[in-house]
């Protein structure tokens, strides 16, 4: 009886909340910035109060990020240049933003998906099969760093922490830190391959 009573608020609150998480994450990855962190953090804190299931929140958020990212890519691929070249006072600013995004892609390669809008990925014609994979990775890293950390922080702030919630907090922070380390390592290797010395060394190995 107690288990049913505890589950009732979750069932009542869960459906619309999960739909909102999916929709807002999709909007965020489709090109509306700053929405994703807020909705994942909010849903994770609500889950820490027992009103949502944290596992479902994380899954729905990742799926929303992937769906929104694919939509953003196609919008950028089809209409990106038209939106960019639209006359108006914002034209120089838009052109400057795209030039900056192109510089990020030149510097970081596929990791640029972490730093730029999915609209830009489509407009610059990033290979679609690569984009699908990398967008999923970005969404997963984003959700699995913010979500567990917010869940654990919500438990701690309510003085309800236990081993599981503390582990979630540490795991979220570890995902973020690990991603930063891997990104820095990837960039160093990419830079070494593109440098004249790196290119000569690679050519020597091929011989």
Buried (B, 14 or more C-beta within 10 A) or exposed (E): EEEEEEEEEBEEBBEEBBEBBBBBBBBBBBBBEEBBBEBBBBBBBBBBBBBBBBEBBBBBBBBBBBBBBBBBBBBBBEBBEEEBEEEEEEEEEBEEBBEEBBEBBEBBBBBBBBBBBBBBBBBBEBEBEEBBEBBBBBBBBBBBBBBBBBBBBBBBEEEEBEEEBEEBBEBBBBBBEEBEEEBEEBBEEBEEEEEEEBEEEEEEEEE
